[in-house]
Amino acid sequence: MLKRSLLHEAAFWVAWLALACGLATLSYAASREYYLPGDRAITFGIQDLHTQPWAGNFFEWTNHLGDEWVLGLILGAMALLLCRRGATCSRPAS
């Protein structure tokens, strides 16, 4: 039992140190240049999507996915599926 807890303790500290090193590297990279590596291409690529001929209709269509009636339909369908599976509806024990 002691061996396992030492393994978990070591894994915790290795993960913590890896996260700290990653954050330190990211903060150093962000302090040296305005754009992070790869950030410029992704950001400008997303901003240039509006120039595509299909973008207007696509973004208008995806904007309607957040309408109340669409969300209500989605949540209602999820509730029906969960009820059918028995995840939310309690059945009497036989």
N, CA, C and O atoms as CSV, one atom per row, in Angstrom:
chain,resi,resn,atom,element,x,y,z
A,1,MET,N,N,0.820,-1.200,0.000
A,1,MET,CA,C,0.000,0.000,0.000
A,1,MET,C,C,0.859,1.257,0.000
A,1,MET,O,O,0.512,2.248,-0.643
A,2,LEU,N,N,1.965,1.222,0.710
A,2,LEU,CA,C,2.847,2.374,0.773
A,2,LEU,C,C,3.455,2.658,-0.592
A,2,LEU,O,O,3.618,3.819,-0.970
A,3,LYS,N,N,3.795,1.604,-1.337
A,3,LYS,CA,C,4.394,1.764,-2.649
A,3,LYS,C,C,3.436,2.479,-3.608
A,3,LYS,O,O,3.851,3.334,-4.390
A,4,ARG,N,N,2.176,2.127,-3.537
A,4,ARG,CA,C,1.195,2.752,-4.423
A,4,ARG,C,C,1.010,4.227,-4.089
A,4,ARG,O,O,0.910,5.049,-5.000
A,5,SER,N,N,0.963,4.579,-2.826
A,5,SER,CA,C,0.782,5.977,-2.467
A,5,SER,C,C,2.000,6.807,-2.856
A,5,SER,O,O,1.858,7.977,-3.214
A,6,LEU,N,N,3.200,6.220,-2.791
A,6,LEU,CA,C,4.387,6.943,-3.239
A,6,LEU,C,C,4.344,7.157,-4.747
A,6,LEU,O,O,4.772,8.200,-5.241
A,7,LEU,N,N,3.832,6.177,-5.473
A,7,LEU,CA,C,3.687,6.313,-6.918
A,7,LEU,C,C,2.691,7.423,-7.262
A,7,LEU,O,O,2.939,8.222,-8.165
A,8,HIS,N,N,1.587,7.472,-6.557
A,8,HIS,CA,C,0.609,8.535,-6.777
A,8,HIS,C,C,1.177,9.900,-6.409
A,8,HIS,O,O,0.921,10.891,-7.094
A,9,GLU,N,N,1.937,9.950,-5.342
A,9,GLU,CA,C,2.559,11.213,-4.922
A,9,GLU,C,C,3.560,11.696,-5.970
A,9,GLU,O,O,3.598,12.880,-6.303
A,10,ALA,N,N,4.366,10.774,-6.483
A,10,ALA,CA,C,5.341,11.138,-7.509
A,10,ALA,C,C,4.645,11.583,-8.785
A,10,ALA,O,O,5.076,12.546,-9.419
A,11,ALA,N,N,3.570,10.893,-9.173
A,11,ALA,CA,C,2.833,11.268,-10.373
A,11,ALA,C,C,2.215,12.657,-10.218
A,11,ALA,O,O,2.202,13.441,-11.167
A,12,PHE,N,N,1.709,12.958,-9.042
A,12,PHE,CA,C,1.148,14.285,-8.790
A,12,PHE,C,C,2.201,15.370,-8.977
A,12,PHE,O,O,1.946,16.377,-9.636
A,13,TRP,N,N,3.389,15.166,-8.394
A,13,TRP,CA,C,4.422,16.196,-8.478
A,13,TRP,C,C,4.989,16.318,-9.885
A,13,TRP,O,O,5.325,17.420,-10.319
A,14,VAL,N,N,5.100,15.218,-10.594
A,14,VAL,CA,C,5.571,15.284,-11.983
A,14,VAL,C,C,4.563,16.049,-12.835
A,14,VAL,O,O,4.949,16.893,-13.644
A,15,ALA,N,N,3.273,15.760,-12.660
A,15,ALA,CA,C,2.238,16.469,-13.421
A,15,ALA,C,C,2.224,17.954,-13.049
A,15,ALA,O,O,2.072,18.812,-13.918
A,16,TRP,N,N,2.380,18.254,-11.762
A,16,TRP,CA,C,2.374,19.647,-11.318
A,16,TRP,C,C,3.563,20.404,-11.895
A,16,TRP,O,O,3.416,21.537,-12.354
A,17,LEU,N,N,4.733,19.789,-11.873
A,17,LEU,CA,C,5.928,20.442,-12.419
A,17,LEU,C,C,5.819,20.613,-13.938
A,17,LEU,O,O,6.244,21.636,-14.474
A,18,ALA,N,N,5.254,19.622,-14.633
A,18,ALA,CA,C,5.076,19.739,-16.080
A,18,ALA,C,C,4.114,20.883,-16.407
A,18,ALA,O,O,4.353,21.644,-17.344
A,19,LEU,N,N,3.049,21.004,-15.653
A,19,LEU,CA,C,2.103,22.104,-15.863
A,19,LEU,C,C,2.759,23.449,-15.570
A,19,LEU,O,O,2.570,24.408,-16.319
A,20,ALA,N,N,3.523,23.525,-14.495
A,20,ALA,CA,C,4.210,24.777,-14.160
A,20,ALA,C,C,5.217,25.157,-15.239
A,20,ALA,O,O,5.321,26.332,-15.592
A,21,CYS,N,N,5.962,24.187,-15.768
A,21,CYS,CA,C,6.917,24.468,-16.843
A,21,CYS,C,C,6.198,24.903,-18.115
A,21,CYS,O,O,6.658,25.813,-18.805
A,22,GLY,N,N,5.090,24.271,-18.426
A,22,GLY,CA,C,4.318,24.659,-19.600
A,22,GLY,C,C,3.781,26.072,-19.486
A,22,GLY,O,O,3.835,26.837,-20.450
A,23,LEU,N,N,3.264,26.427,-18.322
A,23,LEU,CA,C,2.750,27.785,-18.122
A,23,LEU,C,C,3.871,28.820,-18.144
A,23,LEU,O,O,3.690,29.921,-18.663
A,24,ALA,N,N,5.026,28.471,-17.583
A,24,ALA,CA,C,6.164,29.390,-17.613
A,24,ALA,C,C,6.634,29.607,-19.049
A,24,ALA,O,O,6.956,30.731,-19.434
A,25,THR,N,N,6.673,28.540,-19.840
A,25,THR,CA,C,7.065,28.658,-21.237
A,25,THR,C,C,6.071,29.512,-22.016
A,25,THR,O,O,6.463,30.352,-22.825
A,26,LEU,N,N,4.799,29.295,-21.770
A,26,LEU,CA,C,3.769,30.085,-22.446
A,26,LEU,C,C,3.851,31.555,-22.054
A,26,LEU,O,O,3.709,32.427,-22.911
A,27,SER,N,N,4.077,31.842,-20.785
A,27,SER,CA,C,4.179,33.244,-20.362
A,27,SER,C,C,5.423,33.905,-20.943
A,27,SER,O,O,5.392,35.084,-21.293
A,28,TYR,N,N,6.509,33.159,-21.045
A,28,TYR,CA,C,7.717,33.719,-21.648
A,28,TYR,C,C,7.488,34.011,-23.129
A,28,TYR,O,O,7.885,35.065,-23.627
A,29,ALA,N,N,6.847,33.075,-23.830
A,29,ALA,CA,C,6.578,33.278,-25.264
A,29,ALA,C,C,5.630,34.456,-25.471
A,29,ALA,O,O,5.791,35.223,-26.420
A,30,ALA,N,N,4.647,34.601,-24.592
A,30,ALA,CA,C,3.690,35.699,-24.732
A,30,ALA,C,C,4.330,37.043,-24.409
A,30,ALA,O,O,3.886,38.069,-24.925
A,31,SER,N,N,5.354,37.062,-23.575
A,31,SER,CA,C,5.983,38.331,-23.225
A,31,SER,C,C,6.976,38.795,-24.292
A,31,SER,O,O,7.335,39.972,-24.330
A,32,ARG,N,N,7.417,37.889,-25.150
A,32,ARG,CA,C,8.423,38.234,-26.148
A,32,ARG,C,C,7.818,38.771,-27.443
A,32,ARG,O,O,8.439,39.586,-28.125
A,33,GLU,N,N,6.622,38.323,-27.782
A,33,GLU,CA,C,6.022,38.703,-29.055
A,33,GLU,C,C,4.519,38.828,-28.868
A,33,GLU,O,O,3.931,38.155,-28.022
A,34,TYR,N,N,3.901,39.696,-29.666
A,34,TYR,CA,C,2.460,39.907,-29.529
A,34,TYR,C,C,1.682,38.652,-29.912
A,34,TYR,O,O,0.724,38.280,-29.235
A,35,TYR,N,N,2.093,38.007,-30.988
A,35,TYR,CA,C,1.416,36.789,-31.424
A,35,TYR,C,C,2.222,35.568,-31.012
A,35,TYR,O,O,3.442,35.533,-31.174
A,36,LEU,N,N,1.538,34.579,-30.486
A,36,LEU,CA,C,2.191,33.323,-30.162
A,36,LEU,C,C,2.413,32.528,-31.444
A,36,LEU,O,O,1.755,32.789,-32.451
A,37,PRO,N,N,3.326,31.566,-31.424
A,37,PRO,CA,C,3.554,30.773,-32.635
A,37,PRO,C,C,2.271,30.060,-33.072
A,37,PRO,O,O,1.620,29.390,-32.270
A,38,GLY,N,N,1.926,30.209,-34.316
A,38,GLY,CA,C,0.714,29.594,-34.841
A,38,GLY,C,C,-0.543,30.402,-34.595
A,38,GLY,O,O,-1.568,30.160,-35.232
A,39,ASP,N,N,-0.482,31.348,-33.693
A,39,ASP,CA,C,-1.667,32.129,-33.359
A,39,ASP,C,C,-2.059,33.059,-34.499
A,39,ASP,O,O,-3.245,33.242,-34.773
A,40,ARG,N,N,-1.096,33.630,-35.147
A,40,ARG,CA,C,-1.369,34.592,-36.217
A,40,ARG,C,C,-2.131,33.924,-37.368
A,40,ARG,O,O,-3.127,34.461,-37.853
A,41,ALA,N,N,-1.663,32.764,-37.795
A,41,ALA,CA,C,-2.306,32.071,-38.918
A,41,ALA,C,C,-3.732,31.663,-38.569
A,41,ALA,O,O,-4.641,31.813,-39.385
A,42,ILE,N,N,-3.929,31.152,-37.368
A,42,ILE,CA,C,-5.269,30.721,-36.957
A,42,ILE,C,C,-6.193,31.924,-36.822
A,42,ILE,O,O,-7.313,31.905,-37.332
A,43,THR,N,N,-5.739,32.963,-36.145
A,43,THR,CA,C,-6.578,34.136,-35.919
A,43,THR,C,C,-6.971,34.805,-37.225
A,43,THR,O,O,-8.148,35.083,-37.451
A,44,PHE,N,N,-5.998,35.065,-38.085
A,44,PHE,CA,C,-6.316,35.729,-39.348
A,44,PHE,C,C,-7.109,34.823,-40.273
A,44,PHE,O,O,-7.926,35.305,-41.057
A,45,GLY,N,N,-6.881,33.512,-40.193
A,45,GLY,CA,C,-7.663,32.587,-41.000
A,45,GLY,C,C,-9.126,32.590,-40.620
A,45,GLY,O,O,-9.997,32.550,-41.488
A,46,ILE,N,N,-9.404,32.636,-39.322
A,46,ILE,CA,C,-10.794,32.684,-38.856
A,46,ILE,C,C,-11.422,34.030,-39.210
A,46,ILE,O,O,-12.590,34.081,-39.595
A,47,GLN,N,N,-10.674,35.106,-39.087
A,47,GLN,CA,C,-11.210,36.416,-39.424
A,47,GLN,C,C,-11.482,36.556,-40.917
A,47,GLN,O,O,-12.356,37.327,-41.313
A,48,ASP,N,N,-10.755,35.830,-41.743
A,48,ASP,CA,C,-10.966,35.906,-43.189
A,48,ASP,C,C,-12.085,35.006,-43.686
A,48,ASP,O,O,-12.371,34.992,-44.883
A,49,LEU,N,N,-12.722,34.256,-42.802
A,49,LEU,CA,C,-13.806,33.372,-43.237
A,49,LEU,C,C,-14.983,34.157,-43.816
A,49,LEU,O,O,-15.697,33.646,-44.679
A,50,HIS,N,N,-15.192,35.378,-43.360
A,50,HIS,CA,C,-16.346,36.135,-43.847
A,50,HIS,C,C,-16.222,36.485,-45.328
A,50,HIS,O,O,-17.213,36.871,-45.948
A,51,THR,N,N,-15.040,36.362,-45.901
A,51,THR,CA,C,-14.868,36.670,-47.320
A,51,THR,C,C,-15.272,35.503,-48.217
A,51,THR,O,O,-15.387,35.674,-49.431
A,52,GLN,N,N,-15.487,34.333,-47.648
A,52,GLN,CA,C,-15.866,33.171,-48.434
A,52,GLN,C,C,-17.326,33.292,-48.873
A,52,GLN,O,O,-18.138,33.849,-48.134
A,53,PRO,N,N,-17.677,32.787,-50.051
A,53,PRO,CA,C,-19.053,32.922,-50.539
A,53,PRO,C,C,-20.072,32.123,-49.728
A,53,PRO,O,O,-21.244,32.497,-49.686
A,54,TRP,N,N,-19.661,31.050,-49.093
A,54,TRP,CA,C,-20.583,30.220,-48.328
A,54,TRP,C,C,-20.760,30.685,-46.891
A,54,TRP,O,O,-21.654,30.210,-46.191
A,55,ALA,N,N,-19.924,31.603,-46.448
A,55,ALA,CA,C,-19.866,31.950,-45.029
A,55,ALA,C,C,-21.136,32.632,-44.532
A,55,ALA,O,O,-21.579,32.352,-43.418
A,56,GLY,N,N,-21.731,33.516,-45.325
A,56,GLY,CA,C,-22.909,34.247,-44.857
A,56,GLY,C,C,-24.059,33.324,-44.512
A,56,GLY,O,O,-24.637,33.429,-43.430
A,57,ASN,N,N,-24.398,32.419,-45.422
A,57,ASN,CA,C,-25.504,31.494,-45.161
A,57,ASN,C,C,-25.163,30.526,-44.039
A,57,ASN,O,O,-26.027,30.198,-43.225
A,58,PHE,N,N,-23.919,30.063,-43.981
A,58,PHE,CA,C,-23.519,29.116,-42.940
A,58,PHE,C,C,-23.611,29.751,-41.560
A,58,PHE,O,O,-24.163,29.146,-40.641
A,59,PHE,N,N,-23.083,30.950,-41.398
A,59,PHE,CA,C,-23.106,31.599,-40.088
A,59,PHE,C,C,-24.523,31.990,-39.687
A,59,PHE,O,O,-24.864,31.961,-38.504
A,60,GLU,N,N,-25.349,32.355,-40.663
A,60,GLU,CA,C,-26.745,32.658,-40.342
A,60,GLU,C,C,-27.471,31.397,-39.885
A,60,GLU,O,O,-28.265,31.438,-38.945
A,61,TRP,N,N,-27.193,30.261,-40.560
A,61,TRP,CA,C,-27.823,28.998,-40.187
A,61,TRP,C,C,-27.378,28.557,-38.788
A,61,TRP,O,O,-28.206,28.137,-37.979
A,62,THR,N,N,-26.063,28.650,-38.499
A,62,THR,CA,C,-25.588,28.243,-37.180
A,62,THR,C,C,-26.068,29.194,-36.090
A,62,THR,O,O,-26.193,28.790,-34.934
A,63,ASN,N,N,-26.335,30.438,-36.436
A,63,ASN,CA,C,-26.855,31.375,-35.454
A,63,ASN,C,C,-28.253,30.967,-34.999
A,63,ASN,O,O,-28.629,31.219,-33.854
A,64,HIS,N,N,-29.018,30.344,-35.878
A,64,HIS,CA,C,-30.373,29.910,-35.518
A,64,HIS,C,C,-30.364,28.703,-34.584
A,64,HIS,O,O,-31.387,28.395,-33.973
A,65,LEU,N,N,-29.221,28.009,-34.460
A,65,LEU,CA,C,-29.145,26.882,-33.534
A,65,LEU,C,C,-29.267,27.330,-32.079
A,65,LEU,O,O,-29.564,26.515,-31.206
A,66,GLY,N,N,-29.045,28.593,-31.815
A,66,GLY,CA,C,-29.170,29.105,-30.456
A,66,GLY,C,C,-30.535,29.687,-30.142
A,66,GLY,O,O,-30.747,30.205,-29.045
A,67,ASP,N,N,-31.473,29.612,-31.094
A,67,ASP,CA,C,-32.824,30.108,-30.833
A,67,ASP,C,C,-33.497,29.250,-29.763
A,67,ASP,O,O,-33.167,28.079,-29.576
A,68,GLU,N,N,-34.451,29.870,-29.067
A,68,GLU,CA,C,-35.103,29.172,-27.949
A,68,GLU,C,C,-35.846,27.929,-28.401
A,68,GLU,O,O,-35.793,26.904,-27.720
A,69,TRP,N,N,-36.535,27.991,-29.527
A,69,TRP,CA,C,-37.313,26.836,-29.962
A,69,TRP,C,C,-36.408,25.673,-30.383
A,69,TRP,O,O,-36.767,24.509,-30.201
A,70,VAL,N,N,-35.230,25.989,-30.948
A,70,VAL,CA,C,-34.294,24.923,-31.331
A,70,VAL,C,C,-33.718,24.270,-30.084
A,70,VAL,O,O,-33.648,23.043,-30.000
A,71,LEU,N,N,-33.308,25.078,-29.119
A,71,LEU,CA,C,-32.781,24.528,-27.872
A,71,LEU,C,C,-33.844,23.730,-27.131
A,71,LEU,O,O,-33.537,22.699,-26.531
A,72,GLY,N,N,-35.095,24.197,-27.165
A,72,GLY,CA,C,-36.192,23.452,-26.545
A,72,GLY,C,C,-36.401,22.092,-27.201
A,72,GLY,O,O,-36.620,21.092,-26.518
A,73,LEU,N,N,-36.331,22.062,-28.527
A,73,LEU,CA,C,-36.463,20.788,-29.234
A,73,LEU,C,C,-35.323,19.837,-28.878
A,73,LEU,O,O,-35.544,18.648,-28.647
A,74,ILE,N,N,-34.128,20.359,-28.838
A,74,ILE,CA,C,-32.968,19.519,-28.522
A,74,ILE,C,C,-33.066,18.975,-27.098
A,74,ILE,O,O,-32.843,17.785,-26.872
A,75,LEU,N,N,-33.397,19.836,-26.141
A,75,LEU,CA,C,-33.511,19.388,-24.753
A,75,LEU,C,C,-34.669,18.417,-24.578
A,75,LEU,O,O,-34.561,17.452,-23.822
A,76,GLY,N,N,-35.790,18.670,-25.280
A,76,GLY,CA,C,-36.918,17.737,-25.212
A,76,GLY,C,C,-36.566,16.371,-25.782
A,76,GLY,O,O,-36.933,15.347,-25.205
A,77,ALA,N,N,-35.859,16.344,-26.909
A,77,ALA,CA,C,-35.436,15.074,-27.498
A,77,ALA,C,C,-34.473,14.335,-26.577
A,77,ALA,O,O,-34.552,13.114,-26.442
A,78,MET,N,N,-33.567,15.071,-25.945
A,78,MET,CA,C,-32.645,14.436,-25.005
A,78,MET,C,C,-33.388,13.855,-23.814
A,78,MET,O,O,-33.068,12.755,-23.363
A,79,ALA,N,N,-34.374,14.577,-23.300
A,79,ALA,CA,C,-35.149,14.077,-22.163
A,79,ALA,C,C,-35.922,12.821,-22.550
A,79,ALA,O,O,-35.992,11.871,-21.771
A,80,LEU,N,N,-36.502,12.810,-23.752
A,80,LEU,CA,C,-37.229,11.621,-24.200
A,80,LEU,C,C,-36.295,10.424,-24.357
A,80,LEU,O,O,-36.635,9.309,-23.960
A,81,LEU,N,N,-35.126,10.657,-24.933
A,81,LEU,CA,C,-34.176,9.557,-25.088
A,81,LEU,C,C,-33.699,9.018,-23.741
A,81,LEU,O,O,-33.584,7.807,-23.557
A,82,LEU,N,N,-33.427,9.915,-22.810
A,82,LEU,CA,C,-32.991,9.468,-21.484
A,82,LEU,C,C,-34.107,8.742,-20.755
A,82,LEU,O,O,-33.860,7.767,-20.046
A,83,CYS,N,N,-35.329,9.212,-20.925
A,83,CYS,CA,C,-36.461,8.557,-20.290
A,83,CYS,C,C,-36.667,7.160,-20.896
A,83,CYS,O,O,-36.985,6.202,-20.191
A,84,ARG,N,N,-36.482,7.071,-22.191
A,84,ARG,CA,C,-36.631,5.775,-22.859
A,84,ARG,C,C,-35.565,4.799,-22.378
A,84,ARG,O,O,-35.838,3.610,-22.212
A,85,ARG,N,N,-34.381,5.286,-22.158
A,85,ARG,CA,C,-33.305,4.433,-21.649
A,85,ARG,C,C,-33.508,4.064,-20.191
A,85,ARG,O,O,-32.933,3.086,-19.715
A,86,GLY,N,N,-34.313,4.831,-19.481
A,86,GLY,CA,C,-34.526,4.557,-18.063
A,86,GLY,C,C,-33.552,5.284,-17.170
A,86,GLY,O,O,-33.461,4.990,-15.978
A,87,ALA,N,N,-32.817,6.236,-17.732
A,87,ALA,CA,C,-31.834,6.956,-16.928
A,87,ALA,C,C,-32.482,7.985,-16.019
A,87,ALA,O,O,-31.992,8.250,-14.922
A,88,THR,N,N,-33.597,8.572,-16.481
A,88,THR,CA,C,-34.226,9.616,-15.663
A,88,THR,C,C,-35.574,9.192,-15.110
A,88,THR,O,O,-36.042,9.780,-14.135
A,89,CYS,N,N,-36.210,8.194,-15.697
A,89,CYS,CA,C,-37.522,7.744,-15.226
A,89,CYS,C,C,-37.325,6.571,-14.273
A,89,CYS,O,O,-36.654,5.591,-14.597
A,90,SER,N,N,-37.908,6.690,-13.127
A,90,SER,CA,C,-37.774,5.589,-12.171
A,90,SER,C,C,-38.834,4.549,-12.463
A,90,SER,O,O,-40.002,4.872,-12.682
A,91,ARG,N,N,-38.413,3.298,-12.465
A,91,ARG,CA,C,-39.326,2.195,-12.693
A,91,ARG,C,C,-39.517,1.463,-11.377
A,91,ARG,O,O,-38.573,1.292,-10.606
A,92,PRO,N,N,-40.722,1.041,-11.133
A,92,PRO,CA,C,-40.940,0.292,-9.876
A,92,PRO,C,C,-40.190,-1.038,-9.909
A,92,PRO,O,O,-40.140,-1.722,-10.932
A,93,ALA,N,N,-39.624,-1.375,-8.790
A,93,ALA,CA,C,-38.872,-2.629,-8.693
A,93,ALA,C,C,-39.828,-3.804,-8.713
A,93,ALA,O,O,-40.871,-3.774,-8.060
A,94,SER,N,N,-39.478,-4.831,-9.455
A,94,SER,CA,C,-40.347,-6.009,-9.542
A,94,SER,C,C,-39.877,-7.094,-8.628
A,94,SER,O,O,-40.490,-8.161,-8.571
